[in-house]
Amino acid sequence: MDLLKKLFKGDRIVWIIFMLFCLISIIEVFSASSTLTFKSGDHWRPITSHMTLIMAGTIIVFFTHLMPCRWFKRLNMLLPISWWLLLVVLIKGAMTNGARRWIDMGFFQFQPSEVAKMALIISVAITLAKFQQEDGTDRKAFKYILISTGITVMLIVTENLSTAALLCATVFIMMFIGRVPMKQLGKLFGVCALGGFLMIGAIKFVPDKAWDAVGLHRLTTWKSRLDNHFNQAQVPAAKFDIDNDAQVAHANIAIATSNILGKGPGNSVQRDFLSQAFSDFIYAIIIEELGLVGGAFVAMLYIVLLLRIGKIARGCDESYYALLIIGIGVLLSIQAMFNMLVAVGIIPVTGQPLPLISKGGTSILINSVYIGIILSISRHVYEMQAKKEEEEALKEAQLHDAAVSILKNAALELAEKDSQDNNKEIN
């Protein structure tokens, strides 16, 4: 037990949550990868590759959580590097599922947007901490954050609108928690809301051929998703176009045919029909197999993780550490919320995987870095608290020894005085 404490430092609850995510991921990805098994002809290949990534992610978590917190500031240099990589993706990136988001390295597809997300969160945390004042954050910080976020979002948005929206929401919440002036945040919110309405209007009314002509083919996909989601017309089951709306249809069937406890691990039916069942729609498979109880349990894990991050942040001695892990917690929570809301049909399809559970390459490794950073900062906080408690205990012991010494000296003086008085009486 002492050996485990020495090896696995930091917040124990975060460690338990991470291990539970890994366990759920292995079980559900193995179950949901039937289409990959059919394509490859190898029953074990999808899950062995996933387990290899999970093991690599666990190693990353272990070594990252042992690193000094101050080292993470150096990851800020990844932001300009990720911008160049995103440009490469826009020019000649690998096309998968109608989106150009990856750099194909032959044996591995690398997604630069995941690195850009992490680097931007670190950059924003550094900027907010640097410009902290007694009455809030200096107004200059807003400009620097807006520039770095704007460049990152512009390089991502054309191929991955949901990731761009996720980043914008996370940075906005970080600025709010970092005490950026409300006047600046209010203006930014207004501009973003107006831009959102204009974008939705352009997507809806501009012809598809116009977007294809300028190379913005993803806008036609967004238009289709928005139209399908907000179309409130009641379609009879016999006339439902299950081919065009296959993802939403099979996700709904998976959830509708589950019950309180589900069909049991490995007993999903819709995994054979649901595209991206192992990634974007894995939450629907979780509900189908583990029921409402399993779906609620997975959602609760993200909530508990966010609560633990909040507790750790309150104990940080530097604002940078607190802002960094809060940014990571908000990013993971919003991404998980996006995935789950899509699976249950509340918002349009976004293409966001379920963090720490969905099958993936770059996302698993980067999410593991996030968990390692959280554990590293929690280790720093707990060591600092333990050191403070030791110092307080030492002070109390010193005060106690001093008090005992004073009492002993007083008793000796009193005894000596009584002895002198007795001698005088005898004489």
WOMOHU-V286273 format. One record per backbone hydrogen bond with DSSP energy under -1.0 kcal/mol. NH is the residue of the N-H (numbers start at 1). CO is the residue of the C=O. If there is no record, write none. Layout:
[[NH | CO] [NH | CO]]
This chain:
[[5 | 1] [6 | 2] [7 | 3] [8 | 4] [15 | 11] [16 | 12] [17 | 13] [18 | 14] [19 | 15] [20 | 16] [21 | 17] [22 | 18] [23 | 19] [24 | 20] [25 | 21] [26 | 22] [27 | 23] [28 | 24] [29 | 25] [30 | 26] [31 | 27] [32 | 28] [37 | 33] [38 | 34] [39 | 35] [40 | 36] [41 | 37] [48 | 44] [49 | 45] [50 | 46] [51 | 47] [52 | 48] [53 | 49] [54 | 50] [55 | 51] [56 | 52] [57 | 53] [58 | 54] [59 | 55] [60 | 56] [61 | 57] [62 | 58] [63 | 59] [64 | 60] [65 | 61] [67 | 64] [71 | 68] [72 | 69] [73 | 70] [74 | 71] [75 | 72] [76 | 73] [77 | 74] [78 | 75] [79 | 76] [82 | 78] [83 | 79] [84 | 80] [85 | 81] [86 | 82] [87 | 83] [88 | 84] [89 | 85] [90 | 86] [91 | 87] [92 | 88] [93 | 89] [94 | 102] [96 | 99] [99 | 96] [102 | 94] [103 | 110] [105 | 108] [107 | 105] [110 | 103] [114 | 111] [116 | 112] [117 | 113] [118 | 114] [119 | 115] [120 | 116] [121 | 117] [122 | 118] [123 | 119] [124 | 120] [125 | 121] [126 | 122] [127 | 123] [128 | 124] [129 | 125] [130 | 126] [131 | 127] [132 | 129] [133 | 136] [136 | 133] [137 | 179] [138 | 131] [141 | 138] [144 | 140] [145 | 141] [146 | 142] [147 | 143] [148 | 144] [149 | 145] [150 | 146] [151 | 147] [152 | 148] [153 | 149] [154 | 150] [155 | 151] [157 | 153] [159 | 156] [160 | 156] [164 | 160] [165 | 161] [166 | 162] [167 | 163] [168 | 164] [169 | 165] [170 | 166] [171 | 167] [172 | 168] [173 | 169] [174 | 170] [175 | 171] [176 | 172] [177 | 173] [178 | 174] [179 | 176] [180 | 175] [185 | 181] [186 | 182] [187 | 183] [188 | 184] [189 | 185] [190 | 186] [191 | 187] [192 | 188] [193 | 189] [194 | 190] [195 | 191] [196 | 192] [197 | 193] [198 | 194] [199 | 195] [200 | 196] [201 | 197] [202 | 198] [203 | 199] [204 | 200] [205 | 201] [206 | 202] [211 | 207] [212 | 208] [213 | 209] [214 | 210] [215 | 212] [216 | 211] [219 | 216] [220 | 217] [222 | 218] [223 | 219] [224 | 220] [225 | 221] [226 | 222] [227 | 223] [228 | 224] [229 | 225] [230 | 226] [239 | 236] [242 | 240] [245 | 241] [249 | 245] [250 | 246] [251 | 247] [252 | 248] [253 | 249] [254 | 250] [255 | 251] [256 | 252] [257 | 253] [258 | 255] [263 | 288] [264 | 289] [267 | 264] [272 | 269] [273 | 270] [274 | 270] [277 | 274] [279 | 276] [281 | 276] [282 | 279] [285 | 281] [286 | 282] [287 | 283] [288 | 284] [289 | 285] [290 | 286] [291 | 287] [292 | 259] [293 | 260] [294 | 290] [295 | 291] [296 | 292] [297 | 293] [298 | 294] [299 | 295] [300 | 296] [301 | 297] [302 | 298] [303 | 299] [304 | 300] [305 | 301] [306 | 302] [307 | 303] [308 | 304] [309 | 305] [310 | 306] [311 | 307] [312 | 308] [313 | 309] [314 | 310] [316 | 313] [322 | 318] [323 | 319] [324 | 320] [325 | 321] [326 | 322] [327 | 323] [328 | 324] [329 | 325] [330 | 326] [331 | 327] [332 | 328] [333 | 329] [334 | 330] [335 | 331] [336 | 332] [337 | 333] [338 | 334] [339 | 335] [340 | 336] [341 | 337] [342 | 338] [343 | 339] [344 | 340] [345 | 342] [346 | 341] [357 | 354] [358 | 354] [359 | 278] [365 | 361] [366 | 362] [367 | 363] [368 | 364] [369 | 365] [370 | 366] [371 | 367] [372 | 368] [373 | 369] [374 | 370] [375 | 371] [376 | 372] [377 | 373] [378 | 374] [379 | 375] [380 | 376] [381 | 377] [382 | 378] [383 | 379] [384 | 380] [385 | 381] [386 | 382] [387 | 383] [388 | 384] [389 | 385] [390 | 386] [391 | 387] [392 | 388] [393 | 389] [394 | 390] [395 | 391] [396 | 392] [397 | 393] [398 | 394] [399 | 395] [400 | 396] [401 | 397] [402 | 398] [403 | 399] [404 | 400] [405 | 401] [406 | 402] [407 | 403] [408 | 404] [409 | 405] [410 | 406] [411 | 407] [412 | 408] [413 | 409] [414 | 410] [415 | 411] [416 | 412] [417 | 413] [418 | 414] [419 | 415] [420 | 416] [421 | 417] [422 | 418] [423 | 419] [424 | 420] [425 | 421] [426 | 422] [427 | 423]]
